[in-house]
Structures are given as structure tokens and as C-alpha cells.
């Protein structure tokens, strides 16, 4: 991998994605933060740039500002994903890292889950990973190098009541990871998944506000998960292709 890798982080304006983008930026990578909400993208780009400026361990110059881009993208729409990849390659020439982190959840029993809610969950959590992965692979294959991290969940290994759509999407991420690892391993492309337990994020809070308030102190911090993701990306000898890592 080049000294200054280029990374795309989906769902990068909050929680785990935001922390991954921040850590990658601190280490000198080119980072593209994407989500569906432009105001949130602008806010996180500004926040990370301010951290870079004030961090005494980094020597910030104007060129650093060009290494962090915020691009609005609904990962469930192929036209927007293709546009995201085109902009990234036009700016940085290649893509080394993809972190498929975008996700949402509806807390409902299967009988109460509408077709629209089911489709929205699968489209964002699973189809989005498929579209982004498919779009970055030509660049990675051409360069015979790349790392794809799919953010699954503890709910990708164990089913939970009132989370059927979410669990289905996260179980699917594991299957996608394992299948793709076989397909692209010969190109020196590594594909792995991470399965965090309960994480202190806004999605977790929205999921069950009362439970969140009571148990927040026991939950994983987004930065802890992000640090594990960077470890998986850069410490090649510790993690094998197709592996799913549980954390929590």
C-alpha cells in the first residue's frame, strides 16, 4: 500500500465512520467522507480539519486540507455511488481502502415491518456495501492492492427479536465478505468484516433510548472500534482474508 493511501468511508459523518475518517486523516491518508446529509458531512470535515490543525503531533499545512473530502452519497443508489468513485479517482487516481459502514435500523417485529422499511434496511446496509465494493474493485484489481472492511455487527452472528431486517442485512455482510475474499484474493485484495457489540452511537440511542441511558457506560466507544478497523487494515499479518472479527 502506498505511503499516502486513499480511503472511502461510508456513513462517515457519525459514530464509527467519523472516528475511522479522523484516525485515517491523522495518519496522513487521503480520506473521502460520505453520507446522505450534506450538513453533517460539512460539519465532520470541519471538525477533523480543526483537530489536524490543533494536534501538536501533526504539522498541518494547506495541502492537508485537500486530503479530506466530504461527498454526499446515498449508497443505495448506483448512480450516486458511481459518481462518488469517479470523483475520488479523478482527485486521487486510485482507491486503496473502502470501509462500508453506512447503516440504519428499524426496531420492529417482522409482522410490523413494512415492505418499505425492509427494503430501506437491506438497500442501505447490504446493497450499499455491494454497490460501493463493485465500484471500487476495478481500481483495486488494476493496482493489485486494496483493503475492504465491511462493518457488520454482533447481530450479524446472532438473531435478535424485533431486528429481523437489520440482522438479515448484517448476516448478509458476513456472507458477502467471505465470498468476495475468495474472488479477489489473487489480486492481493483483502476483504474482512468487523462485528461490534453495542456501541455508544446515535443509532444505538435511537434504537432504545431508555436502555441506552442505563447502559451507555458499558458500551464500546466508536473510537475503540475505529482503532480495531485500522489495525485490520494495516497489520496484514494479524488478520487473514475473509475473516470476521468480533469486538465487544
C-alpha positions in Angstrom: 0.0 0.0 0.0 1.3 3.5 -0.9 2.6 5.8 1.8 -0.4 8.0 1.4 -3.4 5.7 0.8 -6.8 6.8 -0.3 -9.8 5.7 1.7 -13.5 6.0 1.3 -15.6 5.8 4.5 -19.3 5.4 4.0 -21.6 6.6 6.9 -18.6 8.8 7.7 -20.4 11.7 9.4 -21.2 9.9 12.7 -20.1 7.3 15.1 -17.7 4.6 13.9 -17.4 6.1 10.4 -16.5 9.5 11.8 -13.8 8.1 14.0 -12.3 6.0 11.2 -12.1 9.0 9.0 -10.5 11.0 11.7 -7.9 8.4 12.5 -7.1 7.8 8.8 -6.7 11.6 8.3 -4.3 11.8 11.3 -2.1 9.2 9.8 -1.8 11.1 6.6 -4.3 9.2 4.3 -6.5 10.8 1.7 -10.0 10.4 3.1 -13.4 10.7 1.4 -16.2 11.0 4.0 -19.6 10.3 2.6 -23.2 10.2 3.9 -26.6 11.2 2.8 -26.7 14.5 4.7 -24.6 17.3 3.4 -24.7 19.4 6.6 -23.4 16.5 8.6 -20.6 15.9 6.1 -19.6 19.6 6.2 -19.6 19.5 10.0 -17.4 16.4 10.3 -14.9 17.6 7.7 -14.6 20.9 9.5 -14.2 19.2 12.9 -11.5 16.8 11.6 -9.6 19.6 9.9 -9.7 21.6 13.2 -8.3 18.6 15.0 -5.5 18.3 12.5 -4.6 22.0 13.0 -4.6 21.9 16.7 -3.0 18.5 17.1 0.6 19.1 18.3 1.7 15.8 16.9 0.9 16.9 13.3 2.5 19.6 11.2 -0.5 20.9 9.3 -0.2 22.8 6.1 -2.7 24.0 3.5 -2.1 20.9 1.4 -3.6 18.8 4.2 -7.0 20.4 3.6 -7.1 18.8 0.1 -6.6 15.3 1.6 -10.0 15.3 3.3 -13.1 15.5 1.1 -16.8 15.3 2.0 -19.1 14.0 -0.7 -22.8 13.5 -0.3 -23.9 10.0 -1.4 -26.8 7.7 -0.9 -25.0 4.3 -1.1 -28.2 2.5 -2.1 -28.3 4.3 -5.4 -25.8 3.1 -8.0 -25.7 6.4 -9.9 -24.6 8.3 -6.7 -22.0 5.6 -5.8 -20.6 5.7 -9.3 -20.3 9.5 -9.1 -18.5 9.1 -5.7 -15.9 6.8 -7.2 -15.4 8.9 -10.3 -14.8 12.0 -8.1 -12.4 10.1 -5.9 -10.3 8.6 -8.8 -10.3 12.0 -10.6 -8.8 13.6 -7.4 -6.5 10.9 -6.1 -6.0 8.5 -9.0 -6.7 5.3 -7.1 -8.5 3.9 -4.1 -6.7 1.7 -1.6 -9.3 1.4 1.2 -13.1 1.1 1.4 -14.9 1.0 4.8 -18.5 0.0 4.2 -20.0 1.5 7.4 -23.3 3.1 6.3 -26.3 1.6 8.1 -29.7 2.1 9.6 -32.1 0.1 11.8 -35.8 -0.2 12.4 -36.8 -1.8 15.7 -39.9 -3.8 14.9 -41.3 -7.3 14.9 -41.3 -8.9 11.5 -45.1 -8.7 11.3 -45.0 -5.0 11.9 -42.2 -4.3 9.5 -43.4 -2.7 6.3 -42.0 -3.7 2.9 -40.6 -0.1 2.6 -38.7 -0.5 5.9 -37.4 -3.9 4.9 -36.2 -2.6 1.5 -34.6 0.5 3.1 -32.7 -1.5 5.6 -31.4 -4.0 3.0 -30.7 -1.3 0.5 -28.6 0.8 2.8 -26.9 -1.8 4.9 -26.2 -4.6 2.4 -26.9 -3.3 -1.2 -24.9 -0.2 -0.3 -21.9 -2.4 0.5 -22.4 -4.3 -2.7 -22.6 -1.2 -4.9 -19.6 0.5 -3.3 -17.5 -2.6 -3.4 -18.4 -3.3 -7.0 -17.5 0.3 -7.9 -14.0 0.3 -6.2 -12.9 -3.1 -7.3 -11.7 -2.2 -10.8 -9.3 0.3 -9.4 -8.1 -2.1 -6.7 -7.7 -5.0 -9.3 -5.8 -2.8 -11.7 -3.4 -1.9 -8.9 -3.4 -5.4 -7.4 -3.8 -3.9 -4.0 -6.6 -2.9 -1.6 -8.5 -3.5 1.6 -12.3 -3.6 2.1 -13.7 -3.6 5.6 -17.4 -4.4 6.0 -18.9 -3.2 9.3 -21.3 -5.9 10.3 -22.5 -6.4 13.9 -22.9 -8.8 16.7 -26.4 -9.0 15.1 -24.6 -10.4 12.1 -23.8 -13.6 14.0 -26.9 -13.9 16.3 -30.5 -13.1 15.6 -32.3 -10.7 18.0 -36.1 -10.1 18.4 -37.5 -7.0 16.7 -34.4 -6.7 14.5 -35.1 -9.2 11.7 -34.4 -6.8 8.8 -31.2 -5.5 10.5 -30.0 -9.0 11.4 -30.6 -10.2 7.8 -28.6 -7.3 6.4 -25.7 -7.9 8.8 -25.7 -11.6 8.4 -25.5 -10.8 4.7 -22.4 -8.7 5.2 -20.6 -11.8 6.5 -21.6 -13.8 3.5 -20.5 -11.0 1.2 -17.2 -10.7 2.9 -16.4 -14.4 2.8 -17.4 -14.9 -0.8 -15.6 -11.8 -2.1 -12.4 -12.7 -0.3 -12.2 -15.9 -2.4 -12.8 -13.9 -5.6 -10.2 -11.2 -5.2 -7.5 -12.8 -3.0 -5.3 -13.4 -6.1 -5.2 -9.7 -6.7 -3.7 -9.0 -3.2 -7.0 -7.5 -2.1 -8.1 -8.3 1.4 -11.8 -8.3 2.5 -12.8 -8.5 6.1 -15.7 -7.8 8.4 -15.9 -6.4 11.9 -18.7 -7.4 14.2 -19.0 -4.9 17.1 -21.3 -5.4 20.1 -23.2 -2.5 21.5 -21.6 0.8 20.5 -22.2 4.2 22.0 -23.7 5.9 18.9 -26.7 7.9 18.0 -28.1 4.9 16.2 -27.9 2.9 19.4 -29.5 5.7 21.3 -32.4 6.0 18.8 -32.7 2.2 18.9 -33.8 2.2 22.6 -33.3 5.5 24.5 -34.1 4.1 27.9 -31.7 1.1 27.6 -29.1 3.4 26.1 -29.2 5.8 29.1 -28.9 2.9 31.6 -26.1 1.0 29.8 -24.2 3.7 27.9 -21.2 3.4 30.3 -20.8 -0.3 29.3 -20.9 0.2 25.6 -18.0 0.2 23.2 -16.8 3.6 22.2 -16.8 4.4 18.4 -13.1 5.2 18.6 -12.3 1.7 20.0 -14.0 0.1 17.0 -12.3 2.5 14.6 -8.9 1.7 16.1 -9.6 -2.0 15.5 -10.6 -1.3 11.9 -7.3 0.5 11.3 -5.4 -2.4 12.9 -7.2 -4.8 10.5 -6.3 -2.6 7.5 -2.6 -2.1 8.2 -1.5 -5.1 10.2 -1.7 -7.6 7.4 -0.1 -10.5 9.3 -2.6 -10.4 12.1 -5.8 -10.8 10.1 -6.5 -13.2 7.2 -8.5 -12.6 4.1 -12.3 -13.2 4.6 -12.0 -13.1 8.4 -14.8 -11.6 10.6 -13.5 -10.0 13.8 -15.8 -9.8 16.9 -15.2 -6.9 19.2 -17.1 -6.0 22.4 
